Amino acid sequence: MSWLSAENIVAVLTATLGIVASFAVVWYERRVPRRRRIGYRVQMDMPIGGDNRDGQGQENIRLGLFSDLPDMSDATLVLLRVENDGAQSVASTDYTGGDLHGLTAVFTERIVRGVTVTQPNADHLMEHFASSRGMRHSGNTIYLPRVPLDSGQHYKLLVLLTGGSVGCAVRVTGGIREGAVQPNRSTTVDDKPPLFNRPARLITILLTLCVTVLASIVVGGGGAPPPIGCATGKLTVNGSTAFAPVVQEIARRYESDCPDSNIMVEARGSNEGVQRLVETGESENGSPAMIVIRDGGGSQLDPRLQGDRVAVSAFTVVVNDEVSVSSLTIEQIRRIYRGDVVNWNQVGGPDLPILLVSRDANSGTRDLFRRRILAGIGEPAYTSQDCEHRNSPQDKVIRCELDSTERVLRSVARLPGAIGYSELRTAATVKGLHTVRIDGQDPSIEAIRNSTYPFAEVEYAYTYGQPPAGSLTLSFLDYLTRGGGQTVIKAHGALPCYSPEGLRRCQEGP
């Protein structure tokens, strides 16, 4: 069998070992007995008399509460915390002392003058400290009752002492069935978190080795299979020239990730692409291996076409750098494209004739410009072949039509006084021209995310009917709209429709 290779056998065995190690963690936690444990620590030890020194003979800061009582001049106050810091509960019957008390707290070199219980984290614990339950003290020792403690429960003893200095040893002793009483400590903000216990360390090391072996097999193995969801064959992507740079990069990435796939991007304009898709679908009597990207949807499109939202693109008006205009109102743009304004000095610019560099009738960007900016009114008639001279002296405006976004941008950058429109990201890469604000609003991805910028549109991917299951058309469509293509879309300054921030924006439309 083809899969029965040394690498695959090692990979299977390594994965099995990792799974067994994971189950071992659960088994260990559930089946291996864990000891009961009572922990204790001193949380406060301070002088409150009028004459008290620490163990090194240094005078402590003191409150002086008993300055007038000679027998209390060396008084100290200790806050002792007792808690169940083990994994199992401690019942009253788990204490192994012979009499009523369960634990003893010994304060070396000091005498207990008074004690009170404070801050239990369960109210019912207080009832166990009544005198009838064994709570008493004598000399330097406090006898604590058999207090049942669930895991994590604690109580605190506030103890008044005399006869010794701050810092003298405090020790809690007693017997716990299948357990121990031992000092513990709290974790301060400067402490390192506790290390793994030994079984956890061994399991972590084992899992790390398993992952390392598997990774080396994947990286070092030759002829690795393609990612899940890949398809083979040939596919043509037609349509929008404005969105073409995005699609071209996504196609290259798909071909790199999925061997034996061949994706050809032929951007000839949204409308021409749609027409060609319909003609191909009719001739093949089914869904051809073709996707068309269109700037915006359309209610008048052939009902046999199926559209998927891809992204929201920002578009912009651009002018030659010799035009010192950085902002136009929508009304000013409309007057320019009606032919009412023919020189830039009429809108605060230099004395230069306005040259209208437009897209041809196959362009979705042109249709978008008409709908979003010109309020549905068409552009003036075609009057120039070179975008610089009139075809006839009687023509009021100079307006040419070009068949791609790239040609529009090159012409605007070359001709003083020229104005055109383009997809934002592509325009930003061309020297010799600049974008203009529309009604004071800068074209940006943030503006289209907030629905405040008027010159934006949803990019659609159209197929002729539903592509067959397992086809390259369906696989690439999913990659474009929901898969790795989203990263490329974001990098090009557009907003993916299936991203969290783009979903609402694409549903509501520009």
PyMOL commands that set and color helices and strands:
alter all, ss='L'
color gray80, all
select helices_A, chain A and resi 6-31+70-72+92-94+123-129+131-133+198-220+244-257+270-284+330-338+344-347+364-372+405-414+424-427+445-449+472-481+485-491+500-508
alter helices_A, ss='H'
color red, helices_A
select strands_A, chain A and resi 36-47+76-84+101-107+111-118+136-138+141-145+154-162+170-174+179-183+233-239+261-266+290-295+305-320+327-328+355-359+398-402+418-423+433-438+456-464+495-496
alter strands_A, ss='S'
color yellow, strands_A
deselect
rebuild
show_as cartoon
